[in-house]
Amino acid sequence: MTHIANDNRAIASARPVMSTKDAARFLGVSHRTLEDWRLTNSGPRFVKLGRLVRYRLSDLQDYMDRNCFSHTGAVAA
């Protein structure tokens, strides 16, 4: 777990915005999952810079906070 936390800190401190692959690594999902989430409007907010898609650390953290639950019954509520 420490290795993942260290990787996340390195990714987050490297740039103010992250690529899809870096954001996926930060969240622990595949970049294809993030692409699917963009298409279905179910993932974290993202920024379009011309043709580039980028993710802000604050948006990734906000997404994780909004999807944090204390028990499985809270997910359906």
PDB file of N, CA, C and O in Angstrom:
ATOM      1  N   MET A   1       0.829  -1.191   0.000  1.00  0.00           N
ATOM      2  CA  MET A   1       0.000   0.000   0.000  1.00  0.00           C
ATOM      3  C   MET A   1       0.871   1.252   0.000  1.00  0.00           C
ATOM      4  O   MET A   1       0.525   2.238  -0.651  1.00  0.00           O
ATOM      5  N   THR A   2       1.973   1.234   0.702  1.00  0.00           N
ATOM      6  CA  THR A   2       2.868   2.383   0.740  1.00  0.00           C
ATOM      7  C   THR A   2       3.422   2.674  -0.644  1.00  0.00           C
ATOM      8  O   THR A   2       3.571   3.836  -1.024  1.00  0.00           O
ATOM      9  N   HIS A   3       3.726   1.627  -1.399  1.00  0.00           N
ATOM     10  CA  HIS A   3       4.250   1.805  -2.747  1.00  0.00           C
ATOM     11  C   HIS A   3       3.245   2.555  -3.619  1.00  0.00           C
ATOM     12  O   HIS A   3       3.629   3.443  -4.381  1.00  0.00           O
ATOM     13  N   ILE A   4       1.972   2.209  -3.515  1.00  0.00           N
ATOM     14  CA  ILE A   4       0.936   2.887  -4.297  1.00  0.00           C
ATOM     15  C   ILE A   4       0.816   4.340  -3.863  1.00  0.00           C
ATOM     16  O   ILE A   4       0.708   5.229  -4.708  1.00  0.00           O
ATOM     17  N   ALA A   5       0.831   4.592  -2.567  1.00  0.00           N
ATOM     18  CA  ALA A   5       0.730   5.964  -2.067  1.00  0.00           C
ATOM     19  C   ALA A   5       1.905   6.802  -2.549  1.00  0.00           C
ATOM     20  O   ALA A   5       1.721   7.958  -2.931  1.00  0.00           O
ATOM     21  N   ASN A   6       3.103   6.242  -2.539  1.00  0.00           N
ATOM     22  CA  ASN A   6       4.274   6.967  -3.024  1.00  0.00           C
ATOM     23  C   ASN A   6       4.155   7.259  -4.505  1.00  0.00           C
ATOM     24  O   ASN A   6       4.498   8.355  -4.946  1.00  0.00           O
ATOM     25  N   ASP A   7       3.672   6.291  -5.287  1.00  0.00           N
ATOM     26  CA  ASP A   7       3.467   6.502  -6.720  1.00  0.00           C
ATOM     27  C   ASP A   7       2.460   7.615  -6.966  1.00  0.00           C
ATOM     28  O   ASP A   7       2.669   8.460  -7.837  1.00  0.00           O
ATOM     29  N   ASN A   8       1.366   7.624  -6.204  1.00  0.00           N
ATOM     30  CA  ASN A   8       0.334   8.641  -6.360  1.00  0.00           C
ATOM     31  C   ASN A   8       0.875  10.029  -6.051  1.00  0.00           C
ATOM     32  O   ASN A   8       0.565  10.991  -6.754  1.00  0.00           O
ATOM     33  N   ARG A   9       1.679  10.134  -5.005  1.00  0.00           N
ATOM     34  CA  ARG A   9       2.274  11.432  -4.667  1.00  0.00           C
ATOM     35  C   ARG A   9       3.201  11.910  -5.773  1.00  0.00           C
ATOM     36  O   ARG A   9       3.205  13.094  -6.113  1.00  0.00           O
ATOM     37  N   ALA A  10       3.979  11.007  -6.333  1.00  0.00           N
ATOM     38  CA  ALA A  10       4.904  11.372  -7.417  1.00  0.00           C
ATOM     39  C   ALA A  10       4.139  11.835  -8.641  1.00  0.00           C
ATOM     40  O   ALA A  10       4.519  12.818  -9.275  1.00  0.00           O
ATOM     41  N   ILE A  11       3.059  11.134  -8.982  1.00  0.00           N
ATOM     42  CA  ILE A  11       2.244  11.521 -10.138  1.00  0.00           C
ATOM     43  C   ILE A  11       1.609  12.878  -9.884  1.00  0.00           C
ATOM     44  O   ILE A  11       1.643  13.753 -10.750  1.00  0.00           O
ATOM     45  N   ALA A  12       1.029  13.059  -8.702  1.00  0.00           N
ATOM     46  CA  ALA A  12       0.311  14.291  -8.394  1.00  0.00           C
ATOM     47  C   ALA A  12       1.234  15.496  -8.333  1.00  0.00           C
ATOM     48  O   ALA A  12       0.840  16.588  -8.740  1.00  0.00           O
ATOM     49  N   SER A  13       2.440  15.327  -7.840  1.00  0.00           N
ATOM     50  CA  SER A  13       3.341  16.466  -7.702  1.00  0.00           C
ATOM     51  C   SER A  13       4.054  16.805  -9.000  1.00  0.00           C
ATOM     52  O   SER A  13       4.638  17.883  -9.117  1.00  0.00           O
ATOM     53  N   ALA A  14       4.019  15.914  -9.968  1.00  0.00           N
ATOM     54  CA  ALA A  14       4.756  16.138 -11.210  1.00  0.00           C
ATOM     55  C   ALA A  14       4.140  17.240 -12.053  1.00  0.00           C
ATOM     56  O   ALA A  14       4.872  18.047 -12.626  1.00  0.00           O
ATOM     57  N   ARG A  15       2.815  17.301 -12.146  1.00  0.00           N
ATOM     58  CA  ARG A  15       2.138  18.255 -13.017  1.00  0.00           C
ATOM     59  C   ARG A  15       0.817  18.692 -12.394  1.00  0.00           C
ATOM     60  O   ARG A  15       0.227  17.946 -11.613  1.00  0.00           O
ATOM     61  N   PRO A  16       0.339  19.910 -12.737  1.00  0.00           N
ATOM     62  CA  PRO A  16      -0.962  20.342 -12.216  1.00  0.00           C
ATOM     63  C   PRO A  16      -2.128  19.578 -12.832  1.00  0.00           C
ATOM     64  O   PRO A  16      -3.202  19.502 -12.234  1.00  0.00           O
ATOM     65  N   VAL A  17      -1.929  19.010 -14.025  1.00  0.00           N
ATOM     66  CA  VAL A  17      -2.955  18.179 -14.646  1.00  0.00           C
ATOM     67  C   VAL A  17      -2.312  16.863 -15.060  1.00  0.00           C
ATOM     68  O   VAL A  17      -1.108  16.793 -15.308  1.00  0.00           O
ATOM     69  N   MET A  18      -3.139  15.820 -15.129  1.00  0.00           N
ATOM     70  CA  MET A  18      -2.642  14.489 -15.454  1.00  0.00           C
ATOM     71  C   MET A  18      -3.272  13.972 -16.731  1.00  0.00           C
ATOM     72  O   MET A  18      -4.409  14.311 -17.060  1.00  0.00           O
ATOM     73  N   SER A  19      -2.529  13.155 -17.442  1.00  0.00           N
ATOM     74  CA  SER A  19      -3.065  12.477 -18.613  1.00  0.00           C
ATOM     75  C   SER A  19      -4.068  11.413 -18.151  1.00  0.00           C
ATOM     76  O   SER A  19      -4.174  11.121 -16.960  1.00  0.00           O
ATOM     77  N   THR A  20      -4.790  10.850 -19.098  1.00  0.00           N
ATOM     78  CA  THR A  20      -5.737   9.784 -18.769  1.00  0.00           C
ATOM     79  C   THR A  20      -5.015   8.607 -18.117  1.00  0.00           C
ATOM     80  O   THR A  20      -5.507   8.041 -17.140  1.00  0.00           O
ATOM     81  N   LYS A  21      -3.866   8.240 -18.646  1.00  0.00           N
ATOM     82  CA  LYS A  21      -3.138   7.104 -18.075  1.00  0.00           C
ATOM     83  C   LYS A  21      -2.658   7.391 -16.666  1.00  0.00           C
ATOM     84  O   LYS A  21      -2.740   6.521 -15.800  1.00  0.00           O
ATOM     85  N   ASP A  22      -2.148   8.613 -16.413  1.00  0.00           N
ATOM     86  CA  ASP A  22      -1.703   8.962 -15.067  1.00  0.00           C
ATOM     87  C   ASP A  22      -2.883   9.038 -14.102  1.00  0.00           C
ATOM     88  O   ASP A  22      -2.782   8.587 -12.961  1.00  0.00           O
ATOM     89  N   ALA A  23      -3.992   9.602 -14.550  1.00  0.00           N
ATOM     90  CA  ALA A  23      -5.185   9.690 -13.707  1.00  0.00           C
ATOM     91  C   ALA A  23      -5.714   8.294 -13.389  1.00  0.00           C
ATOM     92  O   ALA A  23      -6.121   8.020 -12.260  1.00  0.00           O
ATOM     93  N   ALA A  24      -5.706   7.422 -14.382  1.00  0.00           N
ATOM     94  CA  ALA A  24      -6.163   6.044 -14.159  1.00  0.00           C
ATOM     95  C   ALA A  24      -5.274   5.349 -13.138  1.00  0.00           C
ATOM     96  O   ALA A  24      -5.763   4.650 -12.250  1.00  0.00           O
ATOM     97  N   ARG A  25      -3.975   5.543 -13.268  1.00  0.00           N
ATOM     98  CA  ARG A  25      -3.038   4.950 -12.310  1.00  0.00           C
ATOM     99  C   ARG A  25      -3.302   5.496 -10.912  1.00  0.00           C
ATOM    100  O   ARG A  25      -3.265   4.747  -9.936  1.00  0.00           O
ATOM    101  N   PHE A  26      -3.566   6.796 -10.808  1.00  0.00           N
ATOM    102  CA  PHE A  26      -3.857   7.429  -9.523  1.00  0.00           C
ATOM    103  C   PHE A  26      -5.101   6.818  -8.879  1.00  0.00           C
ATOM    104  O   PHE A  26      -5.125   6.575  -7.673  1.00  0.00           O
ATOM    105  N   LEU A  27      -6.146   6.567  -9.698  1.00  0.00           N
ATOM    106  CA  LEU A  27      -7.395   6.007  -9.182  1.00  0.00           C
ATOM    107  C   LEU A  27      -7.355   4.491  -9.032  1.00  0.00           C
ATOM    108  O   LEU A  27      -8.198   3.910  -8.350  1.00  0.00           O
ATOM    109  N   GLY A  28      -6.377   3.851  -9.670  1.00  0.00           N
ATOM    110  CA  GLY A  28      -6.286   2.395  -9.593  1.00  0.00           C
ATOM    111  C   GLY A  28      -7.235   1.693 -10.554  1.00  0.00           C
ATOM    112  O   GLY A  28      -7.683   0.578 -10.291  1.00  0.00           O
ATOM    113  N   VAL A  29      -7.539   2.355 -11.672  1.00  0.00           N
ATOM    114  CA  VAL A  29      -8.391   1.760 -12.702  1.00  0.00           C
ATOM    115  C   VAL A  29      -7.629   1.800 -14.025  1.00  0.00           C
ATOM    116  O   VAL A  29      -6.564   2.412 -14.108  1.00  0.00           O
ATOM    117  N   SER A  30      -8.162   1.161 -15.045  1.00  0.00           N
ATOM    118  CA  SER A  30      -7.505   1.196 -16.352  1.00  0.00           C
ATOM    119  C   SER A  30      -7.856   2.498 -17.071  1.00  0.00           C
ATOM    120  O   SER A  30      -8.867   3.134 -16.769  1.00  0.00           O
ATOM    121  N   HIS A  31      -7.018   2.881 -18.016  1.00  0.00           N
ATOM    122  CA  HIS A  31      -7.311   4.092 -18.784  1.00  0.00           C
ATOM    123  C   HIS A  31      -8.567   3.896 -19.631  1.00  0.00           C
ATOM    124  O   HIS A  31      -9.270   4.861 -19.930  1.00  0.00           O
ATOM    125  N   ARG A  32      -8.851   2.654 -20.017  1.00  0.00           N
ATOM    126  CA  ARG A  32     -10.086   2.364 -20.766  1.00  0.00           C
ATOM    127  C   ARG A  32     -11.321   2.627 -19.901  1.00  0.00           C
ATOM    128  O   ARG A  32     -12.349   3.085 -20.400  1.00  0.00           O
ATOM    129  N   THR A  33     -11.215   2.337 -18.618  1.00  0.00           N
ATOM    130  CA  THR A  33     -12.324   2.613 -17.706  1.00  0.00           C
ATOM    131  C   THR A  33     -12.597   4.109 -17.659  1.00  0.00           C
ATOM    132  O   THR A  33     -13.753   4.527 -17.721  1.00  0.00           O
ATOM    133  N   LEU A  34     -11.555   4.916 -17.552  1.00  0.00           N
ATOM    134  CA  LEU A  34     -11.747   6.370 -17.549  1.00  0.00           C
ATOM    135  C   LEU A  34     -12.362   6.849 -18.856  1.00  0.00           C
ATOM    136  O   LEU A  34     -13.218   7.733 -18.854  1.00  0.00           O
ATOM    137  N   GLU A  35     -11.932   6.273 -19.965  1.00  0.00           N
ATOM    138  CA  GLU A  35     -12.516   6.644 -21.260  1.00  0.00           C
ATOM    139  C   GLU A  35     -14.000   6.295 -21.300  1.00  0.00           C
ATOM    140  O   GLU A  35     -14.815   7.083 -21.781  1.00  0.00           O
ATOM    141  N   ASP A  36     -14.347   5.118 -20.795  1.00  0.00           N
ATOM    142  CA  ASP A  36     -15.763   4.722 -20.734  1.00  0.00           C
ATOM    143  C   ASP A  36     -16.551   5.664 -19.833  1.00  0.00           C
ATOM    144  O   ASP A  36     -17.663   6.066 -20.177  1.00  0.00           O
ATOM    145  N   TRP A  37     -15.985   6.018 -18.682  1.00  0.00           N
ATOM    146  CA  TRP A  37     -16.656   6.929 -17.763  1.00  0.00           C
ATOM    147  C   TRP A  37     -16.907   8.290 -18.402  1.00  0.00           C
ATOM    148  O   TRP A  37     -17.943   8.907 -18.158  1.00  0.00           O
ATOM    149  N   ARG A  38     -15.964   8.763 -19.221  1.00  0.00           N
ATOM    150  CA  ARG A  38     -16.177  10.038 -19.906  1.00  0.00           C
ATOM    151  C   ARG A  38     -17.368   9.943 -20.850  1.00  0.00           C
ATOM    152  O   ARG A  38     -18.179  10.865 -20.933  1.00  0.00           O
ATOM    153  N   LEU A  39     -17.469   8.822 -21.561  1.00  0.00           N
ATOM    154  CA  LEU A  39     -18.565   8.648 -22.519  1.00  0.00           C
ATOM    155  C   LEU A  39     -19.922   8.528 -21.833  1.00  0.00           C
ATOM    156  O   LEU A  39     -20.937   8.947 -22.389  1.00  0.00           O
ATOM    157  N   THR A  40     -19.946   7.964 -20.641  1.00  0.00           N
ATOM    158  CA  THR A  40     -21.211   7.762 -19.928  1.00  0.00           C
ATOM    159  C   THR A  40     -21.458   8.823 -18.855  1.00  0.00           C
ATOM    160  O   THR A  40     -22.435   8.749 -18.110  1.00  0.00           O
ATOM    161  N   ASN A  41     -20.565   9.807 -18.787  1.00  0.00           N
ATOM    162  CA  ASN A  41     -20.696  10.886 -17.803  1.00  0.00           C
ATOM    163  C   ASN A  41     -20.802  10.354 -16.376  1.00  0.00           C
ATOM    164  O   ASN A  41     -21.588  10.863 -15.576  1.00  0.00           O
ATOM    165  N   SER A  42     -20.018   9.339 -16.061  1.00  0.00           N
ATOM    166  CA  SER A  42     -20.104   8.744 -14.728  1.00  0.00           C
ATOM    167  C   SER A  42     -18.791   8.803 -13.947  1.00  0.00           C
ATOM    168  O   SER A  42     -18.715   8.287 -12.832  1.00  0.00           O
ATOM    169  N   GLY A  43     -17.777   9.413 -14.507  1.00  0.00           N
ATOM    170  CA  GLY A  43     -16.479   9.466 -13.851  1.00  0.00           C
ATOM    171  C   GLY A  43     -16.154  10.846 -13.323  1.00  0.00           C
ATOM    172  O   GLY A  43     -17.034  11.699 -13.199  1.00  0.00           O
ATOM    173  N   PRO A  44     -14.891  11.061 -13.012  1.00  0.00           N
ATOM    174  CA  PRO A  44     -14.470  12.376 -12.510  1.00  0.00           C
ATOM    175  C   PRO A  44     -14.526  13.433 -13.611  1.00  0.00           C
ATOM    176  O   PRO A  44     -14.495  13.120 -14.801  1.00  0.00           O
ATOM    177  N   ARG A  45     -14.610  14.673 -13.186  1.00  0.00           N
ATOM    178  CA  ARG A  45     -14.568  15.781 -14.138  1.00  0.00           C
ATOM    179  C   ARG A  45     -13.223  15.767 -14.847  1.00  0.00           C
ATOM    180  O   ARG A  45     -12.226  15.291 -14.303  1.00  0.00           O
ATOM    181  N   PHE A  46     -13.205  16.287 -16.053  1.00  0.00           N
ATOM    182  CA  PHE A  46     -11.964  16.359 -16.822  1.00  0.00           C
ATOM    183  C   PHE A  46     -11.905  17.680 -17.562  1.00  0.00           C
ATOM    184  O   PHE A  46     -12.899  18.397 -17.667  1.00  0.00           O
ATOM    185  N   VAL A  47     -10.737  17.986 -18.066  1.00  0.00           N
ATOM    186  CA  VAL A  47     -10.493  19.237 -18.779  1.00  0.00           C
ATOM    187  C   VAL A  47     -10.106  18.905 -20.209  1.00  0.00           C
ATOM    188  O   VAL A  47      -9.304  18.001 -20.444  1.00  0.00           O
ATOM    189  N   LYS A  48     -10.668  19.627 -21.158  1.00  0.00           N
ATOM    190  CA  LYS A  48     -10.274  19.480 -22.556  1.00  0.00           C
ATOM    191  C   LYS A  48      -9.370  20.660 -22.904  1.00  0.00           C
ATOM    192  O   LYS A  48      -9.773  21.818 -22.797  1.00  0.00           O
ATOM    193  N   LEU A  49      -8.157  20.352 -23.319  1.00  0.00           N
ATOM    194  CA  LEU A  49      -7.206  21.359 -23.775  1.00  0.00           C
ATOM    195  C   LEU A  49      -6.951  21.085 -25.249  1.00  0.00           C
ATOM    196  O   LEU A  49      -6.050  20.328 -25.609  1.00  0.00           O
ATOM    197  N   GLY A  50      -7.754  21.711 -26.089  1.00  0.00           N
ATOM    198  CA  GLY A  50      -7.722  21.362 -27.500  1.00  0.00           C
ATOM    199  C   GLY A  50      -8.242  19.943 -27.656  1.00  0.00           C
ATOM    200  O   GLY A  50      -9.373  19.644 -27.272  1.00  0.00           O
ATOM    201  N   ARG A  51      -7.425  19.077 -28.216  1.00  0.00           N
ATOM    202  CA  ARG A  51      -7.807  17.666 -28.366  1.00  0.00           C
ATOM    203  C   ARG A  51      -7.404  16.816 -27.170  1.00  0.00           C
ATOM    204  O   ARG A  51      -7.778  15.646 -27.079  1.00  0.00           O
ATOM    205  N   LEU A  52      -6.642  17.406 -26.253  1.00  0.00           N
ATOM    206  CA  LEU A  52      -6.136  16.643 -25.110  1.00  0.00           C
ATOM    207  C   LEU A  52      -7.151  16.589 -23.981  1.00  0.00           C
ATOM    208  O   LEU A  52      -7.849  17.567 -23.711  1.00  0.00           O
ATOM    209  N   VAL A  53      -7.225  15.447 -23.331  1.00  0.00           N
ATOM    210  CA  VAL A  53      -8.041  15.283 -22.131  1.00  0.00           C
ATOM    211  C   VAL A  53      -7.091  15.232 -20.951  1.00  0.00           C
ATOM    212  O   VAL A  53      -6.125  14.470 -20.952  1.00  0.00           O
ATOM    213  N   ARG A  54      -7.370  16.046 -19.943  1.00  0.00           N
ATOM    214  CA  ARG A  54      -6.535  16.079 -18.752  1.00  0.00           C
ATOM    215  C   ARG A  54      -7.413  16.063 -17.517  1.00  0.00           C
ATOM    216  O   ARG A  54      -8.579  16.456 -17.563  1.00  0.00           O
ATOM    217  N   TYR A  55      -6.843  15.605 -16.412  1.00  0.00           N
ATOM    218  CA  TYR A  55      -7.543  15.528 -15.135  1.00  0.00           C
ATOM    219  C   TYR A  55      -6.787  16.339 -14.103  1.00  0.00           C
ATOM    220  O   TYR A  55      -5.564  16.244 -14.000  1.00  0.00           O
ATOM    221  N   ARG A  56      -7.522  17.143 -13.334  1.00  0.00           N
ATOM    222  CA  ARG A  56      -6.920  17.884 -12.232  1.00  0.00           C
ATOM    223  C   ARG A  56      -6.961  17.005 -10.987  1.00  0.00           C
ATOM    224  O   ARG A  56      -7.925  16.270 -10.769  1.00  0.00           O
ATOM    225  N   LEU A  57      -5.926  17.084 -10.184  1.00  0.00           N
ATOM    226  CA  LEU A  57      -5.860  16.301  -8.958  1.00  0.00           C
ATOM    227  C   LEU A  57      -7.071  16.580  -8.075  1.00  0.00           C
ATOM    228  O   LEU A  57      -7.637  15.656  -7.490  1.00  0.00           O
ATOM    229  N   SER A  58      -7.471  17.835  -7.975  1.00  0.00           N
ATOM    230  CA  SER A  58      -8.615  18.187  -7.125  1.00  0.00           C
ATOM    231  C   SER A  58      -9.899  17.500  -7.599  1.00  0.00           C
ATOM    232  O   SER A  58     -10.725  17.106  -6.776  1.00  0.00           O
ATOM    233  N   ASP A  59     -10.074  17.353  -8.915  1.00  0.00           N
ATOM    234  CA  ASP A  59     -11.265  16.675  -9.442  1.00  0.00           C
ATOM    235  C   ASP A  59     -11.220  15.176  -9.155  1.00  0.00           C
ATOM    236  O   ASP A  59     -12.253  14.567  -8.875  1.00  0.00           O
ATOM    237  N   LEU A  60     -10.034  14.583  -9.222  1.00  0.00           N
ATOM    238  CA  LEU A  60      -9.903  13.154  -8.905  1.00  0.00           C
ATOM    239  C   LEU A  60     -10.183  12.905  -7.430  1.00  0.00           C
ATOM    240  O   LEU A  60     -10.861  11.942  -7.073  1.00  0.00           O
ATOM    241  N   GLN A  61      -9.660  13.777  -6.577  1.00  0.00           N
ATOM    242  CA  GLN A  61      -9.897  13.624  -5.143  1.00  0.00           C
ATOM    243  C   GLN A  61     -11.366  13.851  -4.807  1.00  0.00           C
ATOM    244  O   GLN A  61     -11.926  13.151  -3.964  1.00  0.00           O
ATOM    245  N   ASP A  62     -11.990  14.822  -5.459  1.00  0.00           N
ATOM    246  CA  ASP A  62     -13.419  15.079  -5.257  1.00  0.00           C
ATOM    247  C   ASP A  62     -14.249  13.872  -5.680  1.00  0.00           C
ATOM    248  O   ASP A  62     -15.200  13.491  -4.997  1.00  0.00           O
ATOM    249  N   TYR A  63     -13.887  13.281  -6.796  1.00  0.00           N
ATOM    250  CA  TYR A  63     -14.597  12.086  -7.270  1.00  0.00           C
ATOM    251  C   TYR A  63     -14.483  10.956  -6.252  1.00  0.00           C
ATOM    252  O   TYR A  63     -15.466  10.273  -5.966  1.00  0.00           O
ATOM    253  N   MET A  64     -13.300  10.761  -5.713  1.00  0.00           N
ATOM    254  CA  MET A  64     -13.126   9.703  -4.703  1.00  0.00           C
ATOM    255  C   MET A  64     -13.934  10.029  -3.452  1.00  0.00           C
ATOM    256  O   MET A  64     -14.540   9.134  -2.864  1.00  0.00           O
ATOM    257  N   ASP A  65     -13.954  11.292  -3.036  1.00  0.00           N
ATOM    258  CA  ASP A  65     -14.725  11.680  -1.857  1.00  0.00           C
ATOM    259  C   ASP A  65     -16.218  11.442  -2.059  1.00  0.00           C
ATOM    260  O   ASP A  65     -16.907  11.003  -1.138  1.00  0.00           O
ATOM    261  N   ARG A  66     -16.723  11.730  -3.267  1.00  0.00           N
ATOM    262  CA  ARG A  66     -18.147  11.530  -3.549  1.00  0.00           C
ATOM    263  C   ARG A  66     -18.518  10.050  -3.646  1.00  0.00           C
ATOM    264  O   ARG A  66     -19.696   9.698  -3.595  1.00  0.00           O
ATOM    265  N   ASN A  67     -17.524   9.197  -3.786  1.00  0.00           N
ATOM    266  CA  ASN A  67     -17.761   7.760  -3.898  1.00  0.00           C
ATOM    267  C   ASN A  67     -17.191   6.996  -2.723  1.00  0.00           C
ATOM    268  O   ASN A  67     -16.780   5.842  -2.852  1.00  0.00           O
ATOM    269  N   CYS A  68     -17.172   7.643  -1.590  1.00  0.00           N
ATOM    270  CA  CYS A  68     -16.672   7.034  -0.357  1.00  0.00           C
ATOM    271  C   CYS A  68     -17.875   6.693   0.533  1.00  0.00           C
ATOM    272  O   CYS A  68     -18.678   7.568   0.858  1.00  0.00           O
ATOM    273  N   PHE A  69     -17.994   5.432   0.920  1.00  0.00           N
ATOM    274  CA  PHE A  69     -19.150   4.978   1.680  1.00  0.00           C
ATOM    275  C   PHE A  69     -18.693   4.206   2.908  1.00  0.00           C
ATOM    276  O   PHE A  69     -17.603   3.635   2.926  1.00  0.00           O
ATOM    277  N   SER A  70     -19.532   4.195   3.928  1.00  0.00           N
ATOM    278  CA  SER A  70     -19.187   3.498   5.162  1.00  0.00           C
ATOM    279  C   SER A  70     -19.662   2.047   5.163  1.00  0.00           C
ATOM    280  O   SER A  70     -19.165   1.233   5.942  1.00  0.00           O
ATOM    281  N   HIS A  71     -20.626   1.718   4.291  1.00  0.00           N
ATOM    282  CA  HIS A  71     -21.094   0.337   4.183  1.00  0.00           C
ATOM    283  C   HIS A  71     -21.761   0.147   2.812  1.00  0.00           C
ATOM    284  O   HIS A  71     -22.125   1.122   2.154  1.00  0.00           O
ATOM    285  N   THR A  72     -21.914  -1.079   2.402  1.00  0.00           N
ATOM    286  CA  THR A  72     -22.422  -1.349   1.056  1.00  0.00           C
ATOM    287  C   THR A  72     -23.873  -0.897   0.867  1.00  0.00           C
ATOM    288  O   THR A  72     -24.272  -0.585  -0.255  1.00  0.00           O
ATOM    289  N   GLY A  73     -24.650  -0.856   1.913  1.00  0.00           N
ATOM    290  CA  GLY A  73     -26.032  -0.395   1.806  1.00  0.00           C
ATOM    291  C   GLY A  73     -26.125   1.072   1.455  1.00  0.00           C
ATOM    292  O   GLY A  73     -27.123   1.507   0.880  1.00  0.00           O
ATOM    293  N   ALA A  74     -25.111   1.840   1.787  1.00  0.00           N
ATOM    294  CA  ALA A  74     -25.125   3.276   1.499  1.00  0.00           C
ATOM    295  C   ALA A  74     -24.953   3.544   0.012  1.00  0.00           C
ATOM    296  O   ALA A  74     -25.353   4.605  -0.467  1.00  0.00           O
ATOM    297  N   VAL A  75     -24.372   2.618  -0.724  1.00  0.00           N
ATOM    298  CA  VAL A  75     -24.132   2.803  -2.158  1.00  0.00           C
ATOM    299  C   VAL A  75     -25.437   2.911  -2.907  1.00  0.00           C
ATOM    300  O   VAL A  75     -25.563   3.756  -3.793  1.00  0.00           O
ATOM    301  N   ALA A  76     -26.406   2.091  -2.586  1.00  0.00           N
ATOM    302  CA  ALA A  76     -27.699   2.080  -3.283  1.00  0.00           C
ATOM    303  C   ALA A  76     -28.577   3.253  -2.884  1.00  0.00           C
ATOM    304  O   ALA A  76     -29.470   3.636  -3.639  1.00  0.00           O
ATOM    305  N   ALA A  77     -28.343   3.828  -1.723  1.00  0.00           N
ATOM    306  CA  ALA A  77     -29.201   4.907  -1.220  1.00  0.00           C
ATOM    307  C   ALA A  77     -29.045   6.205  -1.958  1.00  0.00           C
ATOM    308  O   ALA A  77     -29.711   7.187  -1.629  1.00  0.00           O
TER     309      ALA A  77
END
